Amino acid sequence: MLDVVVANSAPDDIVAGPKARALTLLTDRRSIQVDRWRPLPEDWSPTLVVAERNSDTETTLRLDETHRYRELWASSRFVVFVATAGPNAPNG
């Protein structure tokens, strides 16, 4: 998952995920915490969102945020979504 984040984001991109400090440390990308208590920002879209399988974040991305994100990669533990619209979307 960490290789996917690095390969699909620029060094100055912001990544969202449930373990923001670990994401920053292990990918050298700025990260924000996104989980049950800290939802995705509504006024901008992080380039990538890492969600744990079967989490509230994954459910929200699949049901309510399809206009902003699409699935990029998945494993048995994590799903990585990429922004599809806005300034942080690839080619956006």
Secondary structure, 3 states (H helix, E strand, C coil): CHHHHHHCCCCCCEEEECCHHHHHHHHCCEEEECCCCCCCCCCCCCCEEEEECCCHHHHHHHHCCCCCEEEEEECCCEEEEEECCCCCCCCC
